[in-house]
Amino acid sequence: LAFDFDTIFDAMYCTEDFDFASKNDILKQVLPLFPNEKAIVGDRNYDIQAGKENQIVTIGCRYGFGRLDEIQEADIIIDDIRALLTHFDY
């Protein structure tokens, strides 16, 4: 992987893997599989809301398809995906 995400994350999912279910529903399915610290990274308001509804860390990306106002409620806001390396022990 381009940014060595496999050294940071135990798993990465996309909606296609779950027949395009909502991100909230996907999180409800997969969160019990992971006892350690969890986070959702996204650039849209539905990414942040799904994380908030599932009580996990939310990381908003200032780059991507969303507008800045969509990620204002995120716990952490990053400008570059490499910034994840400074926020978590892995």
C-alpha positions in Angstrom: 0.0 0.0 0.0 1.2 3.5 -0.9 1.2 4.8 2.7 1.8 1.6 4.6 -1.7 1.7 6.0 -1.4 -2.0 6.9 1.0 -1.0 9.6 -1.5 1.5 11.1 -4.8 -0.2 10.6 -6.0 -3.7 11.4 -8.6 -3.4 8.6 -9.9 -1.1 6.0 -13.4 -1.3 4.6 -15.4 0.2 1.8 -19.2 0.3 1.3 -18.8 -2.1 -1.7 -17.7 -4.8 0.7 -21.1 -4.5 2.4 -23.4 -4.2 -0.6 -23.4 -0.4 -0.2 -24.9 -0.4 3.3 -24.6 2.9 5.3 -21.4 3.6 7.0 -23.2 3.6 10.3 -24.5 0.0 9.7 -21.1 -1.1 8.5 -19.4 0.1 11.7 -22.0 -1.6 13.8 -21.1 -4.9 12.1 -17.3 -4.6 12.3 -16.6 -2.8 15.5 -17.1 -5.9 17.7 -14.3 -7.6 15.8 -11.7 -5.1 17.1 -11.1 -4.7 20.8 -8.4 -2.0 20.5 -8.6 1.7 19.7 -10.8 2.5 16.7 -11.2 5.4 14.3 -13.0 6.4 11.2 -11.2 8.5 8.6 -13.2 10.4 6.1 -13.9 13.6 4.2 -17.7 13.7 4.3 -20.2 14.5 7.0 -21.7 11.0 6.9 -18.2 9.6 7.8 -18.0 11.8 10.9 -21.6 11.1 11.9 -21.2 7.4 11.6 -18.2 7.5 13.9 -19.9 9.7 16.4 -23.0 7.5 16.5 -20.7 4.5 17.1 -18.7 6.3 19.7 -15.3 6.0 18.0 -12.6 8.6 17.2 -13.5 10.6 14.1 -10.8 12.0 11.8 -11.8 14.5 9.1 -9.7 15.0 6.0 -9.4 18.5 4.6 -8.6 17.0 1.3 -11.0 14.9 -0.8 -14.5 15.4 -2.0 -16.1 17.0 1.0 -16.3 20.6 2.1 -14.6 21.8 5.3 -17.9 22.5 7.0 -18.7 18.7 6.7 -15.9 17.7 9.0 -16.0 20.4 11.6 -17.4 18.0 14.2 -14.5 15.6 13.8 -12.3 14.8 16.8 -9.2 15.3 14.7 -8.8 17.2 11.4 -5.8 16.4 9.2 -4.4 18.0 6.0 -2.4 15.0 4.8 -3.0 11.2 5.4 0.6 10.9 6.7 -0.6 13.0 9.7 -2.2 9.8 11.1 1.3 8.7 12.0 1.5 11.4 14.6 -1.9 10.7 16.3 -1.8 7.0 17.1 0.6 4.4 18.6 0.9 1.4 16.3 
